[in-house]
Amino acid sequence: MKLNRQRVQRRRQQMEFVFRSWGGARKGAGRKPKGDSAGVRHTKREAFRVLRPVHVSMKVVKGMPSLRSRRLFREIRGAICKSVVRENQKQEQEHLHPEKLGMQVTHFSIQSNHLHLVVEAPSNDSLSRGMQGLAIRIAKAINRGLARAGTVFADRYFAHILKTPLEVKRALAYVLENARKHGSMRSGIDPCSSAPWFDGRRRPIDSADIPEAPPGASPVARARSWLLRVGWRKHGLIELGAIAPRH
């Protein structure tokens, strides 16, 4: 009787097959980051459902000319400005509550091979859609300025959700003073950024601070969230030269 049970059990084990699937959490599965040294891991982004400021960075592929050249900067600034205008028109036409609006750019800084943005979005889905559209718009602008075609951005954008007033203040200082960090400027206000239109500096701006007079109205949107409008100022305004230049 015992022998018969063992035979039946062996037959059952032989009939049980393990089928390999094409999905799931397998080691090494999923789309791989682009480029030789892609720095943004393909992990699930943090979810949020309230209006939040977000620090975003985007890196271009190797071999691209400096984005800080006059021609490319104007193309990129124009692309950012068009996205802001489009969002403002949507707000006026649909009379949406701020929590229902899409992503908008409130601050930016353009460096030689990457961009820093401070954006606002009411959810991670809105952030994803907004950044997809903005990346396409900026990529087209860069390719137009260089009379080229092809890939512009090296990989996914990096995004850090800003949740506290101090986080927001540090992100603003980092973005607007980023040219000093990289040694592109040693003094004054970076003309390749939204810094000329920033009103949160401790010392008023004078003409000597700006190498090139900013043309016309601000290319970025006015902040909607409490954190980005008021909250961060509770920790004091930002000092010009808050980030030491690279030596």
Contacts in CASP RR format, 6 or more apart in sequence:
PFRMAT RR
TARGET T0000
AUTHOR 0000-0000-0000
METHOD contacts of the structure
MODEL  1
MKLNRQRVQRRRQQMEFVFRSWGGARKGAGRKPKGDSAGVRHTKREAFRV
LRPVHVSMKVVKGMPSLRSRRLFREIRGAICKSVVRENQKQEQEHLHPEK
LGMQVTHFSIQSNHLHLVVEAPSNDSLSRGMQGLAIRIAKAINRGLARAG
TVFADRYFAHILKTPLEVKRALAYVLENARKHGSMRSGIDPCSSAPWFDG
RRRPIDSADIPEAPPGASPVARARSWLLRVGWRKHGLIELGAIAPRH
23 29 0 8 1.000
30 42 0 8 1.000
31 42 0 8 1.000
32 42 0 8 1.000
33 39 0 8 1.000
33 40 0 8 1.000
33 41 0 8 1.000
33 42 0 8 1.000
33 155 0 8 1.000
33 156 0 8 1.000
34 151 0 8 1.000
34 154 0 8 1.000
34 155 0 8 1.000
35 61 0 8 1.000
35 62 0 8 1.000
35 154 0 8 1.000
35 155 0 8 1.000
36 62 0 8 1.000
38 154 0 8 1.000
38 155 0 8 1.000
39 155 0 8 1.000
39 158 0 8 1.000
40 155 0 8 1.000
40 156 0 8 1.000
40 157 0 8 1.000
40 158 0 8 1.000
42 156 0 8 1.000
45 124 0 8 1.000
45 127 0 8 1.000
45 128 0 8 1.000
45 159 0 8 1.000
46 124 0 8 1.000
46 161 0 8 1.000
47 123 0 8 1.000
47 124 0 8 1.000
48 123 0 8 1.000
48 124 0 8 1.000
48 161 0 8 1.000
49 122 0 8 1.000
49 123 0 8 1.000
50 99 0 8 1.000
50 122 0 8 1.000
50 123 0 8 1.000
51 98 0 8 1.000
51 99 0 8 1.000
51 120 0 8 1.000
51 121 0 8 1.000
51 122 0 8 1.000
51 224 0 8 1.000
51 225 0 8 1.000
52 120 0 8 1.000
52 121 0 8 1.000
52 122 0 8 1.000
52 161 0 8 1.000
52 162 0 8 1.000
52 163 0 8 1.000
52 225 0 8 1.000
52 227 0 8 1.000
53 106 0 8 1.000
53 118 0 8 1.000
53 119 0 8 1.000
53 120 0 8 1.000
53 161 0 8 1.000
53 162 0 8 1.000
53 168 0 8 1.000
53 171 0 8 1.000
53 223 0 8 1.000
53 225 0 8 1.000
53 227 0 8 1.000
53 228 0 8 1.000
54 118 0 8 1.000
54 119 0 8 1.000
54 120 0 8 1.000
54 121 0 8 1.000
54 127 0 8 1.000
54 159 0 8 1.000
54 160 0 8 1.000
54 161 0 8 1.000
54 162 0 8 1.000
55 116 0 8 1.000
55 117 0 8 1.000
55 118 0 8 1.000
55 159 0 8 1.000
55 160 0 8 1.000
55 162 0 8 1.000
55 171 0 8 1.000
55 174 0 8 1.000
55 175 0 8 1.000
56 116 0 8 1.000
56 117 0 8 1.000
56 118 0 8 1.000
56 119 0 8 1.000
56 131 0 8 1.000
56 157 0 8 1.000
56 158 0 8 1.000
56 159 0 8 1.000
56 160 0 8 1.000
57 114 0 8 1.000
57 115 0 8 1.000
57 116 0 8 1.000
57 117 0 8 1.000
57 157 0 8 1.000
57 158 0 8 1.000
58 114 0 8 1.000
58 115 0 8 1.000
58 117 0 8 1.000
58 135 0 8 1.000
58 138 0 8 1.000
58 153 0 8 1.000
58 157 0 8 1.000
58 158 0 8 1.000
59 113 0 8 1.000
59 114 0 8 1.000
59 153 0 8 1.000
59 154 0 8 1.000
59 155 0 8 1.000
60 67 0 8 1.000
60 113 0 8 1.000
60 114 0 8 1.000
60 142 0 8 1.000
60 152 0 8 1.000
60 153 0 8 1.000
60 154 0 8 1.000
61 151 0 8 1.000
61 152 0 8 1.000
61 153 0 8 1.000
61 154 0 8 1.000
62 154 0 8 1.000
64 113 0 8 1.000
64 142 0 8 1.000
64 152 0 8 1.000
65 72 0 8 1.000
65 146 0 8 1.000
66 72 0 8 1.000
66 112 0 8 1.000
66 113 0 8 1.000
67 73 0 8 1.000
67 76 0 8 1.000
67 110 0 8 1.000
67 111 0 8 1.000
67 112 0 8 1.000
67 113 0 8 1.000
67 114 0 8 1.000
67 115 0 8 1.000
67 142 0 8 1.000
67 192 0 8 1.000
68 110 0 8 1.000
68 111 0 8 1.000
68 112 0 8 1.000
68 184 0 8 1.000
68 192 0 8 1.000
71 145 0 8 1.000
72 142 0 8 1.000
72 145 0 8 1.000
72 146 0 8 1.000
73 110 0 8 1.000
73 192 0 8 1.000
75 141 0 8 1.000
75 142 0 8 1.000
75 144 0 8 1.000
75 145 0 8 1.000
76 110 0 8 1.000
76 115 0 8 1.000
76 138 0 8 1.000
76 141 0 8 1.000
76 142 0 8 1.000
77 110 0 8 1.000
77 219 0 8 1.000
78 141 0 8 1.000
78 219 0 8 1.000
79 134 0 8 1.000
79 137 0 8 1.000
79 138 0 8 1.000
79 140 0 8 1.000
79 141 0 8 1.000
80 105 0 8 1.000
80 108 0 8 1.000
80 134 0 8 1.000
80 138 0 8 1.000
80 219 0 8 1.000
80 220 0 8 1.000
81 219 0 8 1.000
81 220 0 8 1.000
82 137 0 8 1.000
83 104 0 8 1.000
83 105 0 8 1.000
83 133 0 8 1.000
83 134 0 8 1.000
83 137 0 8 1.000
84 104 0 8 1.000
84 105 0 8 1.000
84 219 0 8 1.000
84 220 0 8 1.000
84 221 0 8 1.000
87 101 0 8 1.000
87 102 0 8 1.000
87 103 0 8 1.000
87 104 0 8 1.000
87 221 0 8 1.000
88 221 0 8 1.000
90 96 0 8 1.000
90 101 0 8 1.000
90 102 0 8 1.000
91 101 0 8 1.000
98 122 0 8 1.000
98 224 0 8 1.000
98 225 0 8 1.000
99 122 0 8 1.000
100 122 0 8 1.000
101 122 0 8 1.000
101 224 0 8 1.000
102 121 0 8 1.000
102 122 0 8 1.000
102 126 0 8 1.000
102 129 0 8 1.000
102 130 0 8 1.000
103 119 0 8 1.000
103 120 0 8 1.000
103 121 0 8 1.000
103 126 0 8 1.000
103 127 0 8 1.000
103 129 0 8 1.000
103 130 0 8 1.000
103 131 0 8 1.000
103 134 0 8 1.000
104 119 0 8 1.000
104 120 0 8 1.000
104 121 0 8 1.000
104 221 0 8 1.000
104 224 0 8 1.000
105 117 0 8 1.000
105 118 0 8 1.000
105 119 0 8 1.000
105 134 0 8 1.000
105 220 0 8 1.000
105 221 0 8 1.000
106 118 0 8 1.000
106 119 0 8 1.000
106 120 0 8 1.000
106 194 0 8 1.000
106 220 0 8 1.000
106 221 0 8 1.000
106 222 0 8 1.000
106 223 0 8 1.000
106 228 0 8 1.000
107 117 0 8 1.000
107 118 0 8 1.000
107 172 0 8 1.000
107 175 0 8 1.000
107 176 0 8 1.000
107 193 0 8 1.000
107 194 0 8 1.000
107 198 0 8 1.000
107 220 0 8 1.000
108 115 0 8 1.000
108 116 0 8 1.000
108 117 0 8 1.000
108 118 0 8 1.000
108 175 0 8 1.000
108 193 0 8 1.000
108 194 0 8 1.000
108 220 0 8 1.000
109 115 0 8 1.000
109 116 0 8 1.000
109 117 0 8 1.000
109 175 0 8 1.000
109 176 0 8 1.000
109 178 0 8 1.000
109 179 0 8 1.000
109 190 0 8 1.000
109 192 0 8 1.000
109 193 0 8 1.000
109 194 0 8 1.000
109 195 0 8 1.000
110 192 0 8 1.000
110 193 0 8 1.000
111 178 0 8 1.000
111 179 0 8 1.000
111 182 0 8 1.000
111 184 0 8 1.000
111 192 0 8 1.000
112 182 0 8 1.000
112 184 0 8 1.000
115 138 0 8 1.000
116 174 0 8 1.000
116 175 0 8 1.000
116 178 0 8 1.000
117 175 0 8 1.000
118 162 0 8 1.000
118 171 0 8 1.000
118 172 0 8 1.000
118 175 0 8 1.000
118 228 0 8 1.000
119 127 0 8 1.000
119 131 0 8 1.000
120 221 0 8 1.000
120 223 0 8 1.000
120 224 0 8 1.000
120 225 0 8 1.000
120 228 0 8 1.000
121 127 0 8 1.000
121 130 0 8 1.000
127 159 0 8 1.000
131 157 0 8 1.000
131 159 0 8 1.000
135 153 0 8 1.000
135 157 0 8 1.000
138 152 0 8 1.000
139 151 0 8 1.000
139 152 0 8 1.000
139 153 0 8 1.000
142 152 0 8 1.000
143 149 0 8 1.000
143 150 0 8 1.000
143 152 0 8 1.000
160 171 0 8 1.000
162 168 0 8 1.000
162 171 0 8 1.000
162 227 0 8 1.000
163 227 0 8 1.000
164 227 0 8 1.000
165 227 0 8 1.000
165 231 0 8 1.000
165 232 0 8 1.000
165 233 0 8 1.000
165 234 0 8 1.000
165 235 0 8 1.000
166 232 0 8 1.000
166 235 0 8 1.000
168 227 0 8 1.000
168 228 0 8 1.000
168 231 0 8 1.000
168 232 0 8 1.000
169 232 0 8 1.000
169 233 0 8 1.000
169 235 0 8 1.000
169 236 0 8 1.000
169 238 0 8 1.000
172 198 0 8 1.000
172 232 0 8 1.000
172 238 0 8 1.000
173 238 0 8 1.000
173 242 0 8 1.000
173 243 0 8 1.000
174 181 0 8 1.000
174 243 0 8 1.000
175 193 0 8 1.000
176 190 0 8 1.000
176 193 0 8 1.000
176 194 0 8 1.000
176 195 0 8 1.000
176 198 0 8 1.000
176 238 0 8 1.000
177 190 0 8 1.000
177 195 0 8 1.000
177 241 0 8 1.000
177 242 0 8 1.000
177 243 0 8 1.000
178 190 0 8 1.000
178 193 0 8 1.000
178 243 0 8 1.000
179 185 0 8 1.000
179 190 0 8 1.000
179 192 0 8 1.000
179 193 0 8 1.000
180 186 0 8 1.000
180 190 0 8 1.000
180 241 0 8 1.000
180 243 0 8 1.000
180 244 0 8 1.000
180 245 0 8 1.000
180 246 0 8 1.000
181 243 0 8 1.000
181 245 0 8 1.000
181 246 0 8 1.000
182 246 0 8 1.000
183 245 0 8 1.000
183 246 0 8 1.000
184 190 0 8 1.000
184 192 0 8 1.000
185 245 0 8 1.000
186 245 0 8 1.000
187 241 0 8 1.000
188 208 0 8 1.000
188 209 0 8 1.000
188 210 0 8 1.000
188 211 0 8 1.000
188 240 0 8 1.000
188 241 0 8 1.000
189 195 0 8 1.000
189 196 0 8 1.000
189 205 0 8 1.000
189 209 0 8 1.000
189 210 0 8 1.000
189 211 0 8 1.000
189 240 0 8 1.000
191 210 0 8 1.000
191 211 0 8 1.000
191 212 0 8 1.000
191 214 0 8 1.000
194 218 0 8 1.000
194 219 0 8 1.000
194 220 0 8 1.000
196 205 0 8 1.000
196 210 0 8 1.000
196 214 0 8 1.000
197 214 0 8 1.000
197 218 0 8 1.000
197 219 0 8 1.000
197 220 0 8 1.000
198 238 0 8 1.000
200 233 0 8 1.000
200 237 0 8 1.000
200 238 0 8 1.000
201 237 0 8 1.000
201 238 0 8 1.000
201 239 0 8 1.000
201 240 0 8 1.000
202 236 0 8 1.000
202 237 0 8 1.000
202 238 0 8 1.000
202 239 0 8 1.000
202 240 0 8 1.000
203 239 0 8 1.000
203 240 0 8 1.000
207 213 0 8 1.000
209 240 0 8 1.000
223 229 0 8 1.000
END
